[in-house]
Amino acid sequence: MAYGVYGSIMAMNLKELESLIKEAFPDATVEIQDLAGDENHYSATVISSKFAGKTKIEQHKMVYNSLKGKMGNELHALALKTKEKDGSNS
């Protein structure tokens, strides 16, 4: 676990996680659940047109990159589902 300057456990709240993803994927539909109620274990579904033509691995890397190094630090676990946004969805 990562600890802050004063020894308390660092965590990322749901809104911060959502904000980082939406910053990288402005058109995305983002659904996030706090799996353990500890602001440290989340499940996220991200649907974006930016995933067009990308493999699942590439899509997941794109999302992890949007977290700006917080994965493994403030954020311990993220169960991730990604999907290309349909052109008919807005």
N, CA, C and O atoms as a GROMACS GRO file, in nm:
protein
  360
    1MET      N    1   0.084  -0.119   0.000
    1MET     CA    2   0.000   0.000   0.000
    1MET      C    3   0.087   0.124   0.000
    1MET      O    4   0.199   0.123   0.052
    2ALA      N    5   0.037   0.229  -0.058
    2ALA     CA    6   0.110   0.355  -0.061
    2ALA      C    7   0.069   0.440   0.059
    2ALA      O    8  -0.049   0.445   0.095
    3TYR      N    9   0.165   0.506   0.118
    3TYR     CA   10   0.138   0.589   0.234
    3TYR      C   11   0.177   0.732   0.205
    3TYR      O   12   0.277   0.758   0.139
    4GLY      N   13   0.098   0.825   0.254
    4GLY     CA   14   0.125   0.967   0.238
    4GLY      C   15   0.234   1.014   0.332
    4GLY      O   16   0.292   0.934   0.406
    5VAL      N   17   0.262   1.141   0.330
    5VAL     CA   18   0.367   1.202   0.411
    5VAL      C   19   0.350   1.170   0.559
    5VAL      O   20   0.449   1.150   0.629
    6TYR      N   21   0.227   1.166   0.606
    6TYR     CA   22   0.203   1.147   0.749
    6TYR      C   23   0.165   1.004   0.784
    6TYR      O   24   0.115   0.979   0.894
    7GLY      N   25   0.189   0.910   0.692
    7GLY     CA   26   0.168   0.769   0.722
    7GLY      C   27   0.027   0.719   0.696
    7GLY      O   28   0.002   0.600   0.713
    8SER      N   29  -0.065   0.804   0.656
    8SER     CA   30  -0.200   0.757   0.628
    8SER      C   31  -0.204   0.692   0.490
    8SER      O   32  -0.125   0.728   0.402
    9ILE      N   33  -0.294   0.600   0.471
    9ILE     CA   34  -0.305   0.530   0.343
    9ILE      C   35  -0.359   0.626   0.239
    9ILE      O   36  -0.462   0.691   0.259
   10MET      N   37  -0.288   0.634   0.126
   10MET     CA   38  -0.334   0.720   0.017
   10MET      C   39  -0.438   0.642  -0.064
   10MET      O   40  -0.423   0.522  -0.087
   11ALA      N   41  -0.541   0.710  -0.107
   11ALA     CA   42  -0.644   0.647  -0.186
   11ALA      C   43  -0.693   0.748  -0.290
   11ALA      O   44  -0.662   0.866  -0.281
   12MET      N   45  -0.768   0.700  -0.387
   12MET     CA   46  -0.823   0.786  -0.490
   12MET      C   47  -0.976   0.775  -0.484
   12MET      O   48  -1.031   0.665  -0.490
   13ASN      N   49  -1.043   0.889  -0.471
   13ASN     CA   50  -1.188   0.879  -0.467
   13ASN      C   51  -1.246   0.861  -0.607
   13ASN      O   52  -1.180   0.889  -0.707
   14LEU      N   53  -1.367   0.814  -0.611
   14LEU     CA   54  -1.434   0.780  -0.735
   14LEU      C   55  -1.439   0.898  -0.832
   14LEU      O   56  -1.418   0.881  -0.952
   15LYS      N   57  -1.468   1.017  -0.781
   15LYS     CA   58  -1.480   1.137  -0.867
   15LYS      C   59  -1.345   1.172  -0.931
   15LYS      O   60  -1.341   1.213  -1.047
   16GLU      N   61  -1.236   1.156  -0.856
   16GLU     CA   62  -1.103   1.183  -0.912
   16GLU      C   63  -1.071   1.084  -1.023
   16GLU      O   64  -1.018   1.122  -1.128
   17LEU      N   65  -1.102   0.958  -1.001
   17LEU     CA   66  -1.080   0.855  -1.101
   17LEU      C   67  -1.160   0.885  -1.227
   17LEU      O   68  -1.107   0.880  -1.338
   18GLU      N   69  -1.286   0.917  -1.209
   18GLU     CA   70  -1.373   0.949  -1.323
   18GLU      C   71  -1.321   1.072  -1.397
   18GLU      O   72  -1.321   1.074  -1.520
   19SER      N   73  -1.277   1.173  -1.324
   19SER     CA   74  -1.227   1.296  -1.384
   19SER      C   75  -1.104   1.272  -1.471
   19SER      O   76  -1.093   1.327  -1.580
   20LEU      N   77  -1.011   1.190  -1.423
   20LEU     CA   78  -0.890   1.159  -1.501
   20LEU      C   79  -0.926   1.086  -1.631
   20LEU      O   80  -0.869   1.115  -1.736
   21ILE      N   81  -1.019   0.993  -1.623
   21ILE     CA   82  -1.059   0.918  -1.742
   21ILE      C   83  -1.132   1.010  -1.840
   21ILE      O   84  -1.105   1.006  -1.960
   22LYS      N   85  -1.224   1.092  -1.790
   22LYS     CA   86  -1.300   1.183  -1.876
   22LYS      C   87  -1.211   1.289  -1.940
   22LYS      O   88  -1.239   1.336  -2.050
   23GLU      N   89  -1.104   1.328  -1.871
   23GLU     CA   90  -1.009   1.425  -1.927
   23GLU      C   91  -0.944   1.367  -2.053
   23GLU      O   92  -0.925   1.439  -2.151
   24ALA      N   93  -0.910   1.240  -2.050
   24ALA     CA   94  -0.845   1.174  -2.163
   24ALA      C   95  -0.945   1.130  -2.270
   24ALA      O   96  -0.911   1.120  -2.388
   25PHE      N   97  -1.068   1.103  -2.228
   25PHE     CA   98  -1.173   1.053  -2.318
   25PHE      C   99  -1.299   1.137  -2.300
   25PHE      O  100  -1.396   1.091  -2.240
   26PRO      N  101  -1.299   1.260  -2.352
   26PRO     CA  102  -1.414   1.351  -2.329
   26PRO      C  103  -1.548   1.297  -2.377
   26PRO      O  104  -1.652   1.333  -2.322
   27ASP      N  105  -1.547   1.211  -2.480
   27ASP     CA  106  -1.673   1.158  -2.534
   27ASP      C  107  -1.721   1.033  -2.460
   27ASP      O  108  -1.826   0.978  -2.491
   28ALA      N  109  -1.642   0.988  -2.363
   28ALA     CA  110  -1.666   0.857  -2.302
   28ALA      C  111  -1.788   0.852  -2.211
   28ALA      O  112  -1.824   0.950  -2.145
   29THR      N  113  -1.848   0.735  -2.210
   29THR     CA  114  -1.942   0.698  -2.107
   29THR      C  115  -1.859   0.620  -2.005
   29THR      O  116  -1.796   0.520  -2.039
   30VAL      N  117  -1.860   0.667  -1.880
   30VAL     CA  118  -1.776   0.606  -1.777
   30VAL      C  119  -1.864   0.563  -1.661
   30VAL      O  120  -1.938   0.644  -1.604
   31GLU      N  121  -1.856   0.436  -1.625
   31GLU     CA  122  -1.927   0.383  -1.508
   31GLU      C  123  -1.823   0.324  -1.414
   31GLU      O  124  -1.742   0.240  -1.454
   32ILE      N  125  -1.824   0.370  -1.288
   32ILE     CA  126  -1.725   0.325  -1.191
   32ILE      C  127  -1.795   0.277  -1.065
   32ILE      O  128  -1.892   0.338  -1.018
   33GLN      N  129  -1.746   0.166  -1.010
   33GLN     CA  130  -1.796   0.114  -0.883
   33GLN      C  131  -1.679   0.097  -0.788
   33GLN      O  132  -1.573   0.049  -0.827
   34ASP      N  133  -1.700   0.135  -0.662
   34ASP     CA  134  -1.601   0.110  -0.556
   34ASP      C  135  -1.631  -0.030  -0.503
   34ASP      O  136  -1.729  -0.049  -0.431
   35LEU      N  137  -1.547  -0.126  -0.538
   35LEU     CA  138  -1.576  -0.266  -0.509
   35LEU      C  139  -1.568  -0.303  -0.361
   35LEU      O  140  -1.640  -0.391  -0.315
   36ALA      N  141  -1.479  -0.236  -0.287
   36ALA     CA  142  -1.458  -0.273  -0.147
   36ALA      C  143  -1.495  -0.163  -0.050
   36ALA      O  144  -1.486  -0.182   0.072
   37GLY      N  145  -1.538  -0.047  -0.101
   37GLY     CA  146  -1.573   0.064  -0.014
   37GLY      C  147  -1.453   0.129   0.050
   37GLY      O  148  -1.465   0.199   0.151
   38ASP      N  149  -1.334   0.106  -0.009
   38ASP     CA  150  -1.211   0.158   0.051
   38ASP      C  151  -1.139   0.262  -0.036
   38ASP      O  152  -1.026   0.301  -0.004
   39GLU      N  153  -1.204   0.306  -0.144
   39GLU     CA  154  -1.144   0.400  -0.239
   39GLU      C  155  -1.010   0.350  -0.291
   39GLU      O  156  -0.919   0.430  -0.316
   40ASN      N  157  -0.997   0.220  -0.306
   40ASN     CA  158  -0.872   0.162  -0.349
   40ASN      C  159  -0.890   0.046  -0.446
   40ASN      O  160  -0.795   0.003  -0.512
   41HIS      N  161  -1.013  -0.006  -0.457
   41HIS     CA  162  -1.044  -0.119  -0.545
   41HIS      C  163  -1.169  -0.084  -0.625
   41HIS      O  164  -1.280  -0.080  -0.571
   42TYR      N  165  -1.151  -0.059  -0.754
   42TYR     CA  166  -1.261  -0.014  -0.839
   42TYR      C  167  -1.283  -0.106  -0.958
   42TYR      O  168  -1.195  -0.182  -0.999
   43SER      N  169  -1.402  -0.096  -1.011
   43SER     CA  170  -1.437  -0.155  -1.140
   43SER      C  171  -1.481  -0.039  -1.228
   43SER      O  172  -1.560   0.045  -1.186
   44ALA      N  173  -1.431  -0.034  -1.352
   44ALA     CA  174  -1.468   0.074  -1.442
   44ALA      C  175  -1.503   0.018  -1.579
   44ALA      O  176  -1.437  -0.073  -1.630
   45THR      N  177  -1.607   0.075  -1.637
   45THR     CA  178  -1.643   0.048  -1.776
   45THR      C  179  -1.629   0.180  -1.850
   45THR      O  180  -1.689   0.280  -1.812
   46VAL      N  181  -1.550   0.179  -1.957
   46VAL     CA  182  -1.525   0.300  -2.035
   46VAL      C  183  -1.562   0.270  -2.180
   46VAL      O  184  -1.509   0.177  -2.241
   47ILE      N  185  -1.653   0.351  -2.234
   47ILE     CA  186  -1.697   0.336  -2.373
   47ILE      C  187  -1.662   0.466  -2.445
   47ILE      O  188  -1.711   0.573  -2.410
   48SER      N  189  -1.576   0.455  -2.547
   48SER     CA  190  -1.528   0.576  -2.616
   48SER      C  191  -1.501   0.548  -2.763
   48SER      O  192  -1.461   0.438  -2.800
   49SER      N  193  -1.522   0.649  -2.846
   49SER     CA  194  -1.489   0.637  -2.988
   49SER      C  195  -1.339   0.634  -3.010
   49SER      O  196  -1.293   0.590  -3.116
   50LYS      N  197  -1.260   0.678  -2.912
   50LYS     CA  198  -1.114   0.676  -2.924
   50LYS      C  199  -1.060   0.533  -2.928
   50LYS      O  200  -0.943   0.513  -2.962
   51PHE      N  201  -1.142   0.434  -2.896
   51PHE     CA  202  -1.099   0.295  -2.898
   51PHE      C  203  -1.113   0.231  -3.036
   51PHE      O  204  -1.078   0.115  -3.054
   52ALA      N  205  -1.165   0.306  -3.134
   52ALA     CA  206  -1.187   0.252  -3.269
   52ALA      C  207  -1.057   0.196  -3.326
   52ALA      O  208  -0.954   0.263  -3.329
   53GLY      N  209  -1.064   0.070  -3.372
   53GLY     CA  210  -0.951   0.007  -3.436
   53GLY      C  211  -0.841  -0.040  -3.341
   53GLY      O  212  -0.737  -0.088  -3.386
   54LYS      N  213  -0.863  -0.027  -3.210
   54LYS     CA  214  -0.763  -0.066  -3.110
   54LYS      C  215  -0.798  -0.203  -3.052
   54LYS      O  216  -0.915  -0.239  -3.041
   55THR      N  217  -0.695  -0.279  -3.016
   55THR     CA  218  -0.717  -0.406  -2.948
   55THR      C  219  -0.757  -0.378  -2.803
   55THR      O  220  -0.740  -0.265  -2.754
   56LYS      N  221  -0.808  -0.478  -2.735
   56LYS     CA  222  -0.844  -0.462  -2.592
   56LYS      C  223  -0.722  -0.420  -2.511
   56LYS      O  224  -0.732  -0.335  -2.422
   57ILE      N  225  -0.606  -0.479  -2.541
   57ILE     CA  226  -0.484  -0.444  -2.468
   57ILE      C  227  -0.450  -0.297  -2.490
   57ILE      O  228  -0.416  -0.227  -2.395
   58GLU      N  229  -0.459  -0.251  -2.614
   58GLU     CA  230  -0.431  -0.110  -2.643
   58GLU      C  231  -0.531  -0.018  -2.573
   58GLU      O  232  -0.494   0.086  -2.519
   59GLN      N  233  -0.658  -0.058  -2.573
   59GLN     CA  234  -0.762   0.020  -2.506
   59GLN      C  235  -0.732   0.033  -2.357
   59GLN      O  236  -0.741   0.141  -2.300
   60HIS      N  237  -0.696  -0.078  -2.294
   60HIS     CA  238  -0.667  -0.078  -2.151
   60HIS      C  239  -0.544   0.007  -2.120
   60HIS      O  240  -0.542   0.081  -2.022
   61LYS      N  241  -0.442  -0.002  -2.205
   61LYS     CA  242  -0.323   0.081  -2.187
   61LYS      C  243  -0.358   0.229  -2.195
   61LYS      O  244  -0.305   0.310  -2.120
   62MET      N  245  -0.448   0.263  -2.287
   62MET     CA  246  -0.491   0.402  -2.300
   62MET      C  247  -0.555   0.452  -2.171
   62MET      O  248  -0.529   0.564  -2.126
   63VAL      N  249  -0.640   0.368  -2.112
   63VAL     CA  250  -0.706   0.407  -1.987
   63VAL      C  251  -0.604   0.417  -1.875
   63VAL      O  252  -0.604   0.514  -1.799
   64TYR      N  253  -0.516   0.318  -1.862
   64TYR     CA  254  -0.414   0.323  -1.757
   64TYR      C  255  -0.325   0.446  -1.773
   64TYR      O  256  -0.288   0.508  -1.673
   65ASN      N  257  -0.291   0.482  -1.896
   65ASN     CA  258  -0.212   0.604  -1.920
   65ASN      C  259  -0.285   0.729  -1.875
   65ASN      O  260  -0.223   0.825  -1.830
   66SER      N  261  -0.418   0.729  -1.885
   66SER     CA  262  -0.497   0.846  -1.843
   66SER      C  263  -0.490   0.867  -1.693
   66SER      O  264  -0.523   0.975  -1.644
   67LEU      N  265  -0.449   0.764  -1.618
   67LEU     CA  266  -0.443   0.774  -1.472
   67LEU      C  267  -0.315   0.839  -1.422
   67LEU      O  268  -0.296   0.857  -1.302
   68LYS      N  269  -0.227   0.875  -1.515
   68LYS     CA  270  -0.107   0.955  -1.486
   68LYS      C  271  -0.022   0.899  -1.372
   68LYS      O  272   0.020   0.972  -1.283
   69GLY      N  273   0.004   0.769  -1.377
   69GLY     CA  274   0.092   0.708  -1.278
   69GLY      C  275   0.030   0.676  -1.144
   69GLY      O  276   0.100   0.631  -1.053
   70LYS      N  277  -0.100   0.698  -1.129
   70LYS     CA  278  -0.164   0.673  -0.999
   70LYS      C  279  -0.198   0.525  -0.978
   70LYS      O  280  -0.218   0.482  -0.865
   71MET      N  281  -0.203   0.447  -1.088
   71MET     CA  282  -0.229   0.304  -1.076
   71MET      C  283  -0.110   0.240  -1.003
   71MET      O  284   0.005   0.260  -1.043
   72GLY      N  285  -0.138   0.166  -0.899
   72GLY     CA  286  -0.032   0.105  -0.819
   72GLY      C  287   0.014   0.193  -0.705
   72GLY      O  288   0.089   0.148  -0.618
   73ASN      N  289  -0.029   0.317  -0.704
   73ASN     CA  290   0.003   0.409  -0.594
   73ASN      C  291  -0.125   0.442  -0.519
   73ASN      O  292  -0.163   0.370  -0.427
   74GLU      N  293  -0.192   0.551  -0.557
   74GLU     CA  294  -0.318   0.586  -0.492
   74GLU      C  295  -0.428   0.485  -0.523
   74GLU      O  296  -0.521   0.466  -0.444
   75LEU      N  297  -0.417   0.422  -0.640
   75LEU     CA  298  -0.517   0.325  -0.684
   75LEU      C  299  -0.454   0.187  -0.687
   75LEU      O  300  -0.361   0.162  -0.764
   76HIS      N  301  -0.505   0.098  -0.604
   76HIS     CA  302  -0.446  -0.036  -0.593
   76HIS      C  303  -0.496  -0.131  -0.700
   76HIS      O  304  -0.417  -0.204  -0.759
   77ALA      N  305  -0.627  -0.132  -0.727
   77ALA     CA  306  -0.683  -0.229  -0.821
   77ALA      C  307  -0.793  -0.166  -0.905
   77ALA      O  308  -0.878  -0.093  -0.854
   78LEU      N  309  -0.791  -0.197  -1.034
   78LEU     CA  310  -0.894  -0.148  -1.125
   78LEU      C  311  -0.931  -0.260  -1.221
   78LEU      O  312  -0.853  -0.297  -1.308
   79ALA      N  313  -1.052  -0.314  -1.203
   79ALA     CA  314  -1.107  -0.412  -1.298
   79ALA      C  315  -1.164  -0.330  -1.412
   79ALA      O  316  -1.257  -0.251  -1.392
   80LEU      N  317  -1.111  -0.348  -1.532
   80LEU     CA  318  -1.142  -0.257  -1.642
   80LEU      C  319  -1.211  -0.329  -1.757
   80LEU      O  320  -1.170  -0.437  -1.800
   81LYS      N  321  -1.318  -0.265  -1.807
   81LYS     CA  322  -1.386  -0.310  -1.928
   81LYS      C  323  -1.388  -0.190  -2.022
   81LYS      O  324  -1.421  -0.079  -1.981
   82THR      N  325  -1.350  -0.213  -2.147
   82THR     CA  326  -1.353  -0.105  -2.246
   82THR      C  327  -1.433  -0.150  -2.367
   82THR      O  328  -1.445  -0.269  -2.396
   83LYS      N  329  -1.488  -0.052  -2.437
   83LYS     CA  330  -1.568  -0.082  -2.555
   83LYS      C  331  -1.567   0.040  -2.646
   83LYS      O  332  -1.568   0.154  -2.600
   84GLU      N  333  -1.564   0.013  -2.776
   84GLU     CA  334  -1.572   0.122  -2.873
   84GLU      C  335  -1.713   0.177  -2.875
   84GLU      O  336  -1.811   0.102  -2.878
   85LYS      N  337  -1.723   0.310  -2.873
   85LYS     CA  338  -1.854   0.375  -2.877
   85LYS      C  339  -1.909   0.364  -3.018
   85LYS      O  340  -1.840   0.394  -3.116
   86ASP      N  341  -2.034   0.321  -3.028
   86ASP     CA  342  -2.105   0.313  -3.154
   86ASP      C  343  -2.122   0.452  -3.213
   86ASP      O  344  -2.142   0.548  -3.138
   87GLY      N  345  -2.114   0.464  -3.342
   87GLY     CA  346  -2.138   0.592  -3.407
   87GLY      C  347  -2.280   0.640  -3.386
   87GLY      O  348  -2.306   0.760  -3.393
   88SER      N  349  -2.374   0.548  -3.360
   88SER     CA  350  -2.513   0.586  -3.339
   88SER      C  351  -2.541   0.633  -3.197
   88SER      O  352  -2.643   0.696  -3.172
   89ASN      N  353  -2.449   0.602  -3.103
   89ASN     CA  354  -2.466   0.649  -2.965
   89ASN      C  355  -2.408   0.788  -2.952
   89ASN      O  356  -2.305   0.819  -3.010
   90SER      N  357  -2.476   0.873  -2.874
   90SER     CA  358  -2.419   1.005  -2.851
   90SER      C  359  -2.407   1.033  -2.705
   90SER      O  360  -2.360   1.141  -2.666
   0.00000   0.00000   0.00000
